[in-house]
Amino acid sequence: MSDDNNKMTIIATKGTFDWAFPPFIIASTGVAMDKEVTIFFTFYGLNLLLKDTSKLRVTPIGNPSMPMKMPFGPKWIQNIDFGPKIPNILWNIPGADILVTYLMKKTMAKHGVAKLDDLRSMCQEFDVKFIACEMTVELFGYSKDDFIDGVEFAGAASYFDEAATGNHHLYM
Amino acid sequence: MADETLDASGLNCPLPILKTKKALSKMDAGKILDVISTDAGSVKDIEAFCNQTGNKLMSTVEDGGKYVFTIEKV
């Protein structure tokens, strides 16, 4: 079922732990549904291609409506949404992002959500094409060795080549 | 009677779909796959998956939060 209309592209621009998921979820599901998918990673999106994704963090800073519920403990505590209750300024305390990331990972595991690295490997197994923006790789001082195998390095014009056909082109 | 059974219990979106795709790709056309899922979202998603890929969703059975989808591979 491969024709030009089946092409799909995603531009991944965000590099926080939470935002690492949508591009890989949509891309892997797309190929599972017979689409031919390319993800173009640029700016902070390059983080999603790093060999070591353990440094990716999520933070409630600037995201005051982020729901935050405990993944463990007594039921009544798990039901409390701490997000709106805690003044946003407190999340600037060093280490708060590590704690929040840890809790989000726990919550995801509890809900049977795929691990980030597994989701990414599945995309590769399904032949999702990964293109890293060459300009931002240089801009941020990355070395090509920092990234997983199977990544192509190219520029904006190559994105247009990928997006020339198909009717699903998403910016994330 | 299904030729293959995939137990996707406890997994959440998009894993039931990805595992279904993987299981089907190893099967011959005309063979039957049963997918067991506990993800309520997979009711709509398996249907959409079959719509898009042409595989035939023969039945959906719900039993106390557990879903069994019977799919015929095209």
gemmi code that builds the backbone of each chain (N, CA, C; Angstrom):
import gemmi

chains = {
    "A": [
        ("MET", (0.833, -1.212, 0.000), (0.000, 0.000, 0.000), (0.864, 1.258, 0.000)),
        ("SER", (1.835, 1.301, -0.845), (2.692, 2.475, -0.846), (2.420, 3.333, -2.065)),
        ("ASP", (1.905, 4.522, -1.809), (1.800, 5.481, -2.898), (2.167, 6.844, -2.339)),
        ("ASP", (2.240, 7.834, -3.206), (2.712, 9.145, -2.790), (1.885, 9.760, -1.675)),
        ("ASN", (0.570, 9.478, -1.704), (-0.307, 10.066, -0.706), (-0.088, 9.507, 0.676)),
        ("ASN", (0.637, 8.393, 0.750), (0.861, 7.741, 2.023), (2.006, 8.339, 2.810)),
        ("LYS", (2.650, 9.325, 2.245), (3.790, 9.908, 2.952), (3.322, 10.796, 4.096)),
        ("MET", (4.114, 10.796, 5.149), (3.801, 11.647, 6.283), (5.106, 12.178, 6.845)),
        ("THR", (5.111, 13.442, 7.225), (6.321, 13.991, 7.840), (5.968, 14.668, 9.157)),
        ("ILE", (6.944, 14.682, 10.054), (6.799, 15.369, 11.339), (8.058, 16.210, 11.534)),
        ("ILE", (7.876, 17.450, 11.961), (9.025, 18.252, 12.369), (9.019, 18.251, 13.894)),
        ("ALA", (10.064, 17.673, 14.493), (10.138, 17.574, 15.958), (11.081, 18.647, 16.480)),
        ("THR", (10.552, 19.564, 17.280), (11.351, 20.725, 17.702), (11.560, 20.802, 19.206)),
        ("LYS", (10.931, 19.904, 19.954), (10.999, 20.054, 21.410), (11.831, 18.943, 22.029)),
        ("GLY", (12.569, 19.277, 23.067), (13.538, 18.323, 23.597), (13.337, 17.966, 25.058)),
        ("THR", (12.138, 18.224, 25.591), (11.906, 17.816, 26.976), (11.375, 16.385, 26.998)),
        ("PHE", (11.461, 15.751, 28.160), (11.085, 14.346, 28.268), (9.642, 14.096, 27.820)),
        ("ASP", (8.730, 14.970, 28.249), (7.319, 14.779, 27.897), (7.086, 14.927, 26.391)),
        ("TRP", (7.703, 15.958, 25.810), (7.485, 16.219, 24.388), (8.265, 15.283, 23.476)),
        ("ALA", (9.053, 14.408, 24.068), (9.759, 13.422, 23.252), (8.782, 12.365, 22.749)),
        ("PHE", (7.677, 12.205, 23.444), (6.761, 11.111, 23.114), (5.907, 11.337, 21.855)),
        ("PRO", (5.231, 12.496, 21.738), (4.305, 12.626, 20.605), (4.908, 12.309, 19.223)),
        ("PRO", (6.105, 12.800, 18.878), (6.602, 12.466, 17.536), (6.775, 10.961, 17.332)),
        ("PHE", (7.308, 10.276, 18.359), (7.544, 8.836, 18.207), (6.230, 8.035, 18.229)),
        ("ILE", (5.263, 8.488, 19.000), (3.969, 7.792, 19.038), (3.266, 7.914, 17.690)),
        ("ILE", (3.200, 9.138, 17.182), (2.503, 9.355, 15.906), (3.256, 8.675, 14.758)),
        ("ALA", (4.580, 8.759, 14.779), (5.365, 8.162, 13.691), (5.223, 6.644, 13.679)),
        ("SER", (5.356, 6.008, 14.849), (5.287, 4.542, 14.881), (3.891, 4.068, 14.505)),
        ("THR", (2.866, 4.787, 14.971), (1.500, 4.401, 14.618), (1.272, 4.611, 13.129)),
        ("GLY", (1.829, 5.685, 12.596), (1.701, 5.971, 11.167), (2.253, 4.836, 10.314)),
        ("VAL", (3.459, 4.390, 10.620), (4.028, 3.293, 9.813), (3.258, 2.001, 10.028)),
        ("ALA", (2.765, 1.802, 11.256), (1.955, 0.597, 11.506), (0.715, 0.623, 10.623)),
        ("MET", (0.254, 1.831, 10.282), (-0.933, 1.955, 9.435), (-0.547, 2.225, 7.991)),
        ("ASP", (0.606, 1.690, 7.615), (1.061, 1.674, 6.222), (1.483, 3.023, 5.661)),
        ("LYS", (1.760, 3.980, 6.524), (2.283, 5.246, 6.009), (3.800, 5.163, 5.946)),
        ("GLU", (4.353, 6.020, 5.114), (5.803, 6.110, 5.021), (6.174, 7.389, 5.764)),
        ("VAL", (6.887, 7.265, 6.887), (7.032, 8.410, 7.787), (8.481, 8.891, 7.899)),
        ("THR", (8.635, 10.198, 7.847), (9.936, 10.824, 8.077), (9.800, 11.820, 9.223)),
        ("ILE", (10.739, 11.784, 10.161), (10.766, 12.821, 11.201), (12.019, 13.667, 10.987)),
        ("PHE", (11.798, 14.969, 10.937), (12.896, 15.922, 10.813), (13.112, 16.549, 12.192)),
        ("PHE", (14.256, 16.280, 12.798), (14.543, 16.764, 14.151), (15.383, 18.020, 14.066)),
        ("THR", (14.884, 19.093, 14.652), (15.637, 20.332, 14.589), (15.610, 21.045, 15.936)),
        ("PHE", (16.554, 21.928, 16.151), (16.718, 22.623, 17.434), (16.646, 21.617, 18.593)),
        ("TYR", (15.790, 21.863, 19.580), (15.813, 21.014, 20.791), (15.325, 19.606, 20.502)),
        ("GLY", (14.665, 19.445, 19.378), (14.217, 18.118, 18.958), (15.382, 17.159, 18.761)),
        ("LEU", (16.568, 17.694, 18.540), (17.751, 16.835, 18.375), (17.988, 15.966, 19.605)),
        ("ASN", (17.573, 16.466, 20.759), (17.708, 15.677, 22.009), (17.111, 14.279, 21.863)),
        ("LEU", (16.068, 14.172, 21.056), (15.357, 12.892, 20.949), (16.166, 11.848, 20.200)),
        ("LEU", (17.230, 12.279, 19.556), (18.068, 11.341, 18.800), (19.352, 10.984, 19.540)),
        ("LEU", (19.555, 11.581, 20.701), (20.794, 11.310, 21.442), (20.848, 9.853, 21.886)),
        ("LYS", (22.071, 9.310, 21.909), (22.234, 7.941, 22.398), (21.737, 7.848, 23.827)),
        ("ASP", (22.075, 8.872, 24.603), (21.701, 8.871, 26.019), (20.521, 9.815, 26.234)),
        ("THR", (19.324, 9.234, 26.408), (18.136, 10.081, 26.615), (17.814, 10.219, 28.103)),
        ("SER", (18.706, 9.687, 28.949), (18.406, 9.716, 30.390), (18.479, 11.123, 30.970)),
        ("LYS", (19.082, 12.056, 30.209), (19.191, 13.430, 30.720), (17.944, 14.260, 30.392)),
        ("LEU", (17.048, 13.718, 29.594), (15.840, 14.477, 29.246), (14.966, 14.658, 30.478)),
        ("ARG", (14.454, 15.866, 30.646), (13.680, 16.184, 31.841), (12.340, 16.809, 31.466)),
        ("VAL", (11.405, 16.713, 32.399), (10.162, 17.462, 32.262), (10.083, 18.375, 33.476)),
        ("THR", (9.585, 19.582, 33.259), (9.466, 20.511, 34.379), (8.132, 21.249, 34.303)),
        ("PRO", (7.528, 21.511, 35.444), (6.282, 22.286, 35.439), (6.525, 23.790, 35.287)),
        ("ILE", (7.805, 24.214, 35.215), (8.081, 25.655, 35.077), (7.476, 26.153, 33.764)),
        ("GLY", (6.685, 27.201, 33.869), (6.045, 27.744, 32.678), (4.887, 26.890, 32.190)),
        ("ASN", (4.533, 25.887, 32.975), (3.421, 25.010, 32.597), (2.555, 24.793, 33.842)),
        ("PRO", (1.974, 25.889, 34.348), (1.310, 25.832, 35.653), (0.073, 24.936, 35.687)),
        ("SER", (-0.441, 24.578, 34.515), (-1.643, 23.732, 34.528), (-1.297, 22.257, 34.378)),
        ("MET", (-0.004, 21.918, 34.460), (0.383, 20.521, 34.319), (-0.207, 19.689, 35.455)),
        ("PRO", (-0.997, 18.654, 35.123), (-1.556, 17.830, 36.197), (-0.428, 17.041, 36.863)),
        ("MET", (-0.451, 16.986, 38.175), (0.582, 16.232, 38.882), (-0.027, 15.400, 39.986)),
        ("LYS", (-0.117, 14.113, 39.719), (-0.681, 13.206, 40.713), (0.366, 12.163, 41.063)),
        ("MET", (0.358, 11.749, 42.313), (1.336, 10.765, 42.764), (1.018, 9.393, 42.149)),
        ("PRO", (2.044, 8.704, 41.620), (1.801, 7.381, 41.034), (1.723, 6.271, 42.072)),
        ("PHE", (1.990, 6.597, 43.340), (1.909, 5.580, 44.389), (1.387, 6.225, 45.673)),
        ("GLY", (1.223, 5.438, 46.692), (0.709, 5.954, 47.967), (-0.768, 5.676, 48.104)),
        ("PRO", (-1.342, 6.106, 49.237), (-2.775, 5.864, 49.467), (-3.639, 6.506, 48.373)),
        ("LYS", (-4.778, 5.882, 48.101), (-5.661, 6.331, 47.013), (-6.000, 7.827, 47.130)),
        ("TRP", (-6.293, 8.283, 48.357), (-6.733, 9.680, 48.505), (-5.607, 10.647, 48.136)),
        ("ILE", (-4.373, 10.234, 48.363), (-3.246, 11.092, 47.962), (-3.067, 11.056, 46.441)),
        ("GLN", (-3.249, 9.846, 45.876), (-3.113, 9.717, 44.416), (-4.150, 10.552, 43.671)),
        ("ASN", (-5.273, 10.819, 44.322), (-6.341, 11.574, 43.664), (-6.114, 13.089, 43.692)),
        ("ILE", (-5.162, 13.531, 44.512), (-4.935, 14.983, 44.599), (-4.096, 15.448, 43.405)),
        ("ASP", (-4.555, 16.508, 42.755), (-3.754, 17.103, 41.684), (-2.906, 18.219, 42.284)),
        ("PHE", (-1.612, 17.935, 42.476), (-0.716, 18.910, 43.099), (-0.323, 20.038, 42.143)),
        ("GLY", (-0.546, 19.822, 40.841), (-0.145, 20.813, 39.837), (-0.566, 22.232, 40.180)),
        ("PRO", (-1.871, 22.485, 40.244), (-2.313, 23.851, 40.509), (-2.114, 24.284, 41.961)),
        ("LYS", (-1.812, 23.353, 42.851), (-1.720, 23.697, 44.282), (-0.340, 24.241, 44.660)),
        ("ILE", (0.670, 23.883, 43.885), (2.028, 24.272, 44.254), (2.448, 25.498, 43.450)),
        ("PRO", (2.860, 26.586, 44.143), (3.257, 27.798, 43.412), (4.366, 27.475, 42.406)),
        ("ASN", (4.220, 27.947, 41.189), (5.146, 27.594, 40.110), (6.590, 27.942, 40.445)),
        ("ILE", (6.771, 28.995, 41.231), (8.144, 29.435, 41.538), (8.933, 28.354, 42.284)),
        ("LEU", (8.240, 27.498, 43.018), (8.930, 26.461, 43.791), (9.621, 25.421, 42.904)),
        ("TRP", (9.133, 25.294, 41.669), (9.742, 24.306, 40.773), (11.129, 24.728, 40.297)),
        ("ASN", (11.521, 25.968, 40.651), (12.868, 26.419, 40.306), (13.920, 25.889, 41.269)),
        ("ILE", (13.484, 25.250, 42.346), (14.441, 24.669, 43.281), (15.271, 23.612, 42.544)),
        ("PRO", (16.620, 23.682, 42.670), (17.432, 22.692, 41.961), (17.020, 21.259, 42.312)),
        ("GLY", (16.897, 20.435, 41.309), (16.545, 19.038, 41.549), (15.059, 18.759, 41.391)),
        ("ALA", (14.240, 19.830, 41.378), (12.787, 19.628, 41.262), (12.442, 18.925, 39.946)),
        ("ASP", (13.179, 19.279, 38.876), (12.901, 18.651, 37.574), (13.239, 17.155, 37.594)),
        ("ILE", (14.271, 16.806, 38.350), (14.654, 15.383, 38.446), (13.525, 14.602, 39.131)),
        ("LEU", (13.000, 15.195, 40.204), (11.912, 14.556, 40.936), (10.669, 14.405, 40.047)),
        ("VAL", (10.309, 15.491, 39.360), (9.106, 15.464, 38.524), (9.269, 14.454, 37.380)),
        ("THR", (10.467, 14.396, 36.801), (10.723, 13.443, 35.718), (10.603, 12.010, 36.223)),
        ("TYR", (11.159, 11.791, 37.409), (11.086, 10.460, 38.024), (9.621, 10.061, 38.227)),
        ("LEU", (8.817, 10.991, 38.739), (7.411, 10.683, 38.999), (6.640, 10.454, 37.693)),
        ("MET", (6.991, 11.201, 36.668), (6.299, 10.994, 35.386), (6.653, 9.621, 34.803)),
        ("LYS", (7.920, 9.219, 34.933), (8.324, 7.900, 34.439), (7.575, 6.795, 35.190)),
        ("LYS", (7.457, 6.970, 36.515), (6.721, 5.992, 37.337), (5.266, 5.911, 36.880)),
        ("THR", (4.660, 7.084, 36.661), (3.251, 7.133, 36.255), (3.073, 6.449, 34.906)),
        ("MET", (3.986, 6.708, 33.995), (3.896, 6.099, 32.660), (4.009, 4.584, 32.742)),
        ("ALA", (4.953, 4.106, 33.556), (5.146, 2.655, 33.689), (3.876, 2.016, 34.240)),
        ("LYS", (3.270, 2.713, 35.213), (2.056, 2.208, 35.827), (0.918, 2.092, 34.817)),
        ("HIS", (0.907, 2.983, 33.841), (-0.165, 2.983, 32.845), (0.193, 2.207, 31.582)),
        ("GLY", (1.306, 1.493, 31.604), (1.666, 0.668, 30.444), (2.067, 1.468, 29.215)),
        ("VAL", (2.571, 2.697, 29.445), (3.057, 3.512, 28.328), (4.466, 3.027, 27.971)),
        ("ALA", (4.754, 2.984, 26.679), (6.066, 2.494, 26.233), (7.184, 3.382, 26.760)),
        ("LYS", (8.363, 2.791, 26.998), (9.533, 3.588, 27.372), (10.019, 4.329, 26.131)),
        ("LEU", (10.582, 5.497, 26.360), (11.010, 6.347, 25.250), (11.950, 5.621, 24.289)),
        ("ASP", (12.987, 4.990, 24.833), (13.973, 4.325, 23.974), (13.336, 3.160, 23.198)),
        ("ASP", (12.389, 2.469, 23.826), (11.723, 1.351, 23.140), (10.874, 1.856, 21.980)),
        ("LEU", (10.186, 2.962, 22.230), (9.326, 3.546, 21.200), (10.180, 3.995, 20.008)),
        ("ARG", (11.325, 4.571, 20.334), (12.243, 5.037, 19.291), (12.793, 3.847, 18.492)),
        ("SER", (13.176, 2.770, 19.200), (13.674, 1.585, 18.472), (12.596, 1.004, 17.584)),
        ("MET", (11.348, 1.029, 18.084), (10.260, 0.489, 17.271), (10.077, 1.307, 16.001)),
        ("CYS", (10.230, 2.621, 16.113), (10.157, 3.475, 14.920), (11.222, 3.050, 13.924)),
        ("GLN", (12.423, 2.785, 14.416), (13.519, 2.405, 13.513), (13.280, 1.031, 12.901)),
        ("GLU", (12.747, 0.145, 13.735), (12.440, -1.199, 13.247), (11.404, -1.140, 12.120)),
        ("PHE", (10.469, -0.194, 12.244), (9.411, -0.013, 11.238), (9.859, 0.893, 10.083)),
        ("ASP", (11.141, 1.251, 10.059), (11.696, 2.078, 8.977), (11.194, 3.514, 8.927)),
        ("VAL", (10.947, 4.109, 10.072), (10.702, 5.544, 10.089), (12.043, 6.204, 9.783)),
        ("LYS", (12.021, 7.168, 8.876), (13.285, 7.830, 8.528), (13.539, 8.984, 9.504)),
        ("PHE", (14.738, 8.995, 10.110), (15.126, 10.062, 11.033), (16.120, 10.987, 10.343)),
        ("ILE", (15.765, 12.247, 10.239), (16.715, 13.220, 9.692), (17.036, 14.252, 10.779)),
        ("ALA", (18.322, 14.436, 11.059), (18.749, 15.454, 12.019), (19.173, 16.693, 11.249)),
        ("CYS", (18.711, 17.828, 11.710), (19.038, 19.095, 11.059), (20.523, 19.381, 11.256)),
        ("GLU", (21.236, 19.369, 10.143), (22.696, 19.531, 10.174), (23.091, 20.878, 10.792)),
        ("MET", (22.364, 21.919, 10.445), (22.711, 23.256, 10.935), (22.643, 23.306, 12.458)),
        ("THR", (21.564, 22.747, 13.059), (21.455, 22.837, 14.512), (22.398, 21.860, 15.218)),
        ("VAL", (22.773, 20.782, 14.527), (23.780, 19.871, 15.093), (25.073, 20.656, 15.313)),
        ("GLU", (25.433, 21.448, 14.309), (26.659, 22.259, 14.422), (26.478, 23.406, 15.400)),
        ("LEU", (25.314, 24.055, 15.306), (25.021, 25.206, 16.158), (25.153, 24.869, 17.639)),
        ("PHE", (24.632, 23.714, 18.024), (24.655, 23.312, 19.427), (25.922, 22.540, 19.794)),
        ("GLY", (26.841, 22.420, 18.847), (28.125, 21.798, 19.147), (28.057, 20.297, 19.379)),
        ("TYR", (27.097, 19.647, 18.748), (27.035, 18.190, 18.862), (28.048, 17.547, 17.929)),
        ("SER", (28.428, 16.319, 18.274), (29.197, 15.520, 17.334), (28.238, 14.456, 16.821)),
        ("LYS", (28.468, 13.989, 15.597), (27.552, 12.998, 15.029), (27.538, 11.711, 15.843)),
        ("ASP", (28.622, 11.495, 16.601), (28.701, 10.296, 17.459), (27.742, 10.370, 18.652)),
        ("ASP", (27.238, 11.577, 18.934), (26.311, 11.710, 20.064), (24.964, 11.055, 19.750)),
        ("PHE", (24.719, 10.836, 18.453), (23.388, 10.371, 18.047), (23.361, 8.874, 17.754)),
        ("ILE", (22.183, 8.313, 17.842), (22.013, 6.881, 17.554), (22.340, 6.589, 16.080)),
        ("ASP", (22.564, 5.338, 15.783), (22.834, 4.931, 14.401), (21.570, 5.063, 13.558)),
        ("GLY", (21.756, 5.215, 12.272), (20.621, 5.226, 11.360), (20.021, 6.601, 11.152)),
        ("VAL", (20.714, 7.648, 11.654), (20.203, 9.002, 11.481), (20.864, 9.633, 10.254)),
        ("GLU", (20.051, 10.297, 9.429), (20.626, 11.048, 8.308), (20.805, 12.491, 8.731)),
        ("PHE", (21.798, 13.159, 8.177), (22.029, 14.563, 8.502), (21.792, 15.386, 7.246)),
        ("ALA", (20.872, 16.349, 7.344), (20.539, 17.143, 6.165), (19.892, 18.455, 6.591)),
        ("GLY", (19.499, 19.258, 5.621), (18.946, 20.580, 5.925), (17.496, 20.739, 5.536)),
        ("ALA", (17.032, 21.983, 5.620), (15.621, 22.290, 5.397), (15.150, 21.874, 4.005)),
        ("ALA", (16.017, 22.014, 3.012), (15.609, 21.666, 1.645), (15.255, 20.178, 1.563)),
        ("SER", (15.990, 19.366, 2.326), (15.708, 17.932, 2.322), (14.358, 17.649, 2.956)),
        ("TYR", (13.998, 18.469, 3.954), (12.672, 18.302, 4.537), (11.603, 18.502, 3.458)),
        ("PHE", (11.782, 19.537, 2.647), (10.786, 19.814, 1.607), (10.692, 18.684, 0.595)),
        ("ASP", (11.843, 18.073, 0.347), (11.858, 16.938, -0.569), (11.004, 15.803, 0.009)),
        ("GLU", (11.142, 15.588, 1.313), (10.361, 14.547, 1.987), (8.874, 14.904, 1.997)),
        ("ALA", (8.584, 16.190, 2.162), (7.197, 16.634, 2.351), (6.513, 16.999, 1.044)),
        ("ALA", (7.196, 16.735, -0.083), (6.639, 17.140, -1.376), (5.346, 16.405, -1.710)),
        ("THR", (5.189, 15.198, -1.154), (3.954, 14.465, -1.389), (3.333, 14.111, -0.039)),
        ("GLY", (2.143, 13.525, -0.106), (1.460, 13.148, 1.139), (0.638, 14.300, 1.673)),
        ("ASN", (-0.229, 13.981, 2.624), (-1.093, 15.025, 3.151), (-1.095, 15.097, 4.675)),
        ("HIS", (-0.059, 14.502, 5.279), (0.075, 14.599, 6.731), (1.421, 15.205, 7.053)),
        ("HIS", (1.422, 16.462, 7.424), (2.690, 17.096, 7.763), (2.510, 17.850, 9.076)),
        ("LEU", (3.149, 17.366, 10.106), (2.881, 17.898, 11.447), (4.110, 18.575, 12.051)),
        ("TYR", (3.844, 19.624, 12.804), (4.899, 20.348, 13.509), (4.703, 20.117, 14.997)),
        ("MET", (5.714, 19.577, 15.622), (5.574, 19.271, 17.061), (6.699, 19.903, 17.851)),
    ],
    "B": [
        ("MET", (-11.614, -20.350, 15.221), (-10.451, -20.452, 16.124), (-9.264, -19.688, 15.528)),
        ("ALA", (-8.631, -18.889, 16.366), (-7.534, -18.048, 15.869), (-6.272, -18.868, 15.595)),
        ("ASP", (-5.504, -18.423, 14.594), (-4.226, -19.075, 14.299), (-3.149, -18.591, 15.260)),
        ("GLU", (-3.260, -17.296, 15.633), (-2.282, -16.702, 16.557), (-3.031, -15.874, 17.579)),
        ("THR", (-2.427, -15.737, 18.759), (-3.012, -14.877, 19.784), (-1.942, -13.921, 20.291)),
        ("LEU", (-2.336, -12.658, 20.391), (-1.418, -11.648, 20.908), (-2.003, -11.094, 22.202)),
        ("ASP", (-1.253, -11.203, 23.292), (-1.739, -10.655, 24.554), (-1.099, -9.291, 24.796)),
        ("ALA", (-1.894, -8.246, 24.598), (-1.396, -6.881, 24.795), (-1.969, -6.292, 26.088)),
        ("SER", (-2.327, -7.156, 27.030), (-2.906, -6.688, 28.295), (-1.922, -5.788, 29.036)),
        ("GLY", (-2.460, -4.722, 29.619), (-1.633, -3.816, 30.420), (-0.882, -2.781, 29.600)),
        ("LEU", (-0.909, -2.919, 28.280), (-0.189, -1.962, 27.438), (-1.115, -0.833, 27.010)),
        ("ASN", (-0.512, 0.334, 26.841), (-1.295, 1.507, 26.482), (-0.900, 2.017, 25.094)),
        ("CYS", (-1.721, 2.912, 24.577), (-1.521, 3.494, 23.240), (-0.093, 3.978, 23.067)),
        ("PRO", (0.583, 3.722, 21.970), (0.122, 3.001, 20.781), (0.560, 1.539, 20.758)),
        ("LEU", (1.006, 1.001, 21.902), (1.608, -0.344, 21.886), (0.698, -1.457, 21.359)),
        ("PRO", (-0.602, -1.495, 21.730), (-1.433, -2.570, 21.166), (-1.441, -2.553, 19.633)),
        ("ILE", (-1.451, -1.367, 19.041), (-1.451, -1.251, 17.575), (-0.111, -1.714, 17.002)),
        ("LEU", (0.974, -1.265, 17.622), (2.300, -1.622, 17.105), (2.523, -3.128, 17.200)),
        ("LYS", (2.092, -3.718, 18.312), (2.266, -5.170, 18.480), (1.367, -5.938, 17.514)),
        ("THR", (0.169, -5.395, 17.274), (-0.748, -6.032, 16.312), (-0.117, -6.031, 14.924)),
        ("LYS", (0.437, -4.878, 14.559), (1.079, -4.753, 13.247), (2.212, -5.783, 13.110)),
        ("LYS", (3.031, -5.874, 14.162), (4.161, -6.804, 14.142), (3.673, -8.242, 14.000)),
        ("ALA", (2.648, -8.584, 14.781), (2.132, -9.952, 14.759), (1.569, -10.280, 13.374)),
        ("LEU", (0.815, -9.341, 12.805), (0.208, -9.586, 11.489), (1.268, -9.727, 10.400)),
        ("SER", (2.357, -8.970, 10.542), (3.363, -9.003, 9.478), (4.070, -10.354, 9.420)),
        ("LYS", (3.992, -11.115, 10.494), (4.620, -12.444, 10.494), (3.651, -13.525, 10.015)),
        ("MET", (2.403, -13.131, 9.727), (1.387, -14.136, 9.376), (1.067, -14.110, 7.881)),
        ("ASP", (0.523, -15.220, 7.401), (0.108, -15.291, 6.003), (-1.302, -14.725, 5.852)),
        ("ALA", (-1.612, -14.276, 4.628), (-2.943, -13.743, 4.339), (-4.004, -14.808, 4.621)),
        ("GLY", (-5.131, -14.353, 5.172), (-6.228, -15.278, 5.448), (-6.173, -15.875, 6.847)),
        ("LYS", (-5.019, -15.701, 7.514), (-4.893, -16.241, 8.875), (-5.581, -15.311, 9.867)),
        ("ILE", (-5.957, -15.871, 11.009), (-6.736, -15.133, 12.001), (-5.880, -14.828, 13.232)),
        ("LEU", (-5.940, -13.564, 13.660), (-5.213, -13.142, 14.862), (-6.201, -12.661, 15.919)),
        ("ASP", (-6.041, -13.176, 17.132), (-6.799, -12.644, 18.260), (-5.898, -11.702, 19.040)),
        ("VAL", (-6.381, -10.481, 19.286), (-5.614, -9.535, 20.089), (-6.368, -9.298, 21.391)),
        ("ILE", (-5.675, -9.520, 22.500), (-6.285, -9.270, 23.798), (-5.722, -7.963, 24.329)),
        ("SER", (-6.612, -7.051, 24.741), (-6.161, -5.748, 25.210), (-6.988, -5.322, 26.419)),
        ("THR", (-6.363, -4.521, 27.291), (-7.100, -3.957, 28.416), (-7.238, -2.445, 28.250)),
        ("ASP", (-6.764, -1.939, 27.122), (-6.810, -0.503, 26.850), (-8.121, -0.173, 26.143)),
        ("ALA", (-8.992, 0.581, 26.837), (-10.312, 0.890, 26.283), (-10.191, 1.653, 24.968)),
        ("GLY", (-9.117, 2.442, 24.831), (-8.904, 3.208, 23.603), (-8.683, 2.320, 22.389)),
        ("SER", (-8.279, 1.077, 22.633), (-7.975, 0.220, 21.491), (-9.240, -0.229, 20.754)),
        ("VAL", (-10.408, -0.045, 21.359), (-11.655, -0.399, 20.652), (-11.769, 0.422, 19.370)),
        ("LYS", (-11.633, 1.731, 19.519), (-11.687, 2.617, 18.347), (-10.429, 2.462, 17.499)),
        ("ASP", (-9.292, 2.281, 18.175), (-8.018, 2.275, 17.454), (-7.829, 1.036, 16.587)),
        ("ILE", (-8.229, -0.114, 17.086), (-8.080, -1.332, 16.276), (-8.989, -1.240, 15.049)),
        ("GLU", (-10.175, -0.653, 15.276), (-11.107, -0.469, 14.167), (-10.485, 0.453, 13.105)),
        ("ALA", (-9.905, 1.559, 13.571), (-9.267, 2.513, 12.652), (-8.076, 1.866, 11.949)),
        ("PHE", (-7.318, 1.103, 12.700), (-6.151, 0.399, 12.137), (-6.599, -0.521, 10.994)),
        ("CYS", (-7.652, -1.283, 11.246), (-8.143, -2.213, 10.221), (-8.689, -1.457, 9.015)),
        ("ASN", (-9.395, -0.344, 9.273), (-9.909, 0.493, 8.180), (-8.797, 0.941, 7.255)),
        ("GLN", (-7.694, 1.370, 7.855), (-6.604, 1.951, 7.073), (-5.721, 0.904, 6.403)),
        ("THR", (-5.570, -0.244, 7.045), (-4.636, -1.239, 6.517), (-5.346, -2.302, 5.685)),
        ("GLY", (-6.691, -2.298, 5.716), (-7.437, -3.259, 4.911), (-7.631, -4.608, 5.583)),
        ("ASN", (-6.992, -4.807, 6.748), (-7.228, -6.062, 7.467), (-8.668, -6.080, 7.973)),
        ("LYS", (-9.219, -7.288, 8.128), (-10.650, -7.374, 8.436), (-10.877, -7.628, 9.926)),
        ("LEU", (-11.575, -6.671, 10.568), (-11.931, -6.856, 11.973), (-13.210, -7.691, 12.013)),
        ("MET", (-13.075, -8.933, 12.428), (-14.216, -9.845, 12.368), (-15.118, -9.710, 13.586)),
        ("SER", (-14.514, -9.494, 14.755), (-15.350, -9.281, 15.936), (-14.579, -8.596, 17.048)),
        ("THR", (-15.347, -7.934, 17.908), (-14.801, -7.315, 19.111), (-15.640, -7.819, 20.275)),
        ("VAL", (-15.001, -8.435, 21.239), (-15.740, -8.940, 22.395), (-15.191, -8.306, 23.650)),
        ("GLU", (-16.092, -7.752, 24.482), (-15.637, -7.178, 25.734), (-16.080, -8.059, 26.886)),
        ("ASP", (-15.150, -8.277, 27.804), (-15.499, -9.076, 28.968), (-14.819, -8.478, 30.185)),
        ("GLY", (-15.566, -7.689, 30.937), (-15.065, -7.089, 32.167), (-13.738, -6.354, 32.023)),
        ("GLY", (-13.703, -5.378, 31.105), (-12.487, -4.574, 30.947), (-11.421, -5.224, 30.092)),
        ("LYS", (-11.705, -6.390, 29.591), (-10.769, -7.087, 28.707), (-11.418, -7.160, 27.326)),
        ("TYR", (-10.652, -6.819, 26.306), (-11.199, -6.821, 24.949), (-10.487, -7.871, 24.111)),
        ("VAL", (-11.264, -8.563, 23.304), (-10.656, -9.507, 22.364), (-11.076, -9.105, 20.955)),
        ("PHE", (-10.082, -8.791, 20.140), (-10.329, -8.419, 18.746), (-9.902, -9.574, 17.853)),
        ("THR", (-10.782, -9.969, 16.965), (-10.424, -11.032, 16.029), (-10.232, -10.404, 14.652)),
        ("ILE", (-9.019, -10.556, 14.145), (-8.650, -9.873, 12.899), (-8.195, -10.899, 11.863)),
        ("GLU", (-8.715, -10.730, 10.653), (-8.247, -11.582, 9.563), (-7.243, -10.795, 8.731)),
        ("LYS", (-6.073, -11.376, 8.546), (-5.042, -10.682, 7.769), (-5.362, -10.718, 6.284)),
        ("VAL", (-5.195, -9.553, 5.626), (-5.435, -9.541, 4.165), (-4.145, -9.924, 3.436)),
    ],
}
model = gemmi.Model(1)
for chain_id, residues in chains.items():
    chain = gemmi.Chain(chain_id)
    for i, (resn, *xyz) in enumerate(residues, 1):
        res = gemmi.Residue()
        res.name, res.seqid = resn, gemmi.SeqId(i, " ")
        for name, pos in zip(("N", "CA", "C"), xyz):
            atom = gemmi.Atom()
            atom.name, atom.element = name, gemmi.Element(name[0])
            atom.pos, atom.b_iso = gemmi.Position(*pos), 0.0
            res.add_atom(atom)
        chain.add_residue(res)
    model.add_chain(chain)
structure = gemmi.Structure()
structure.add_model(model)
structure.setup_entities()
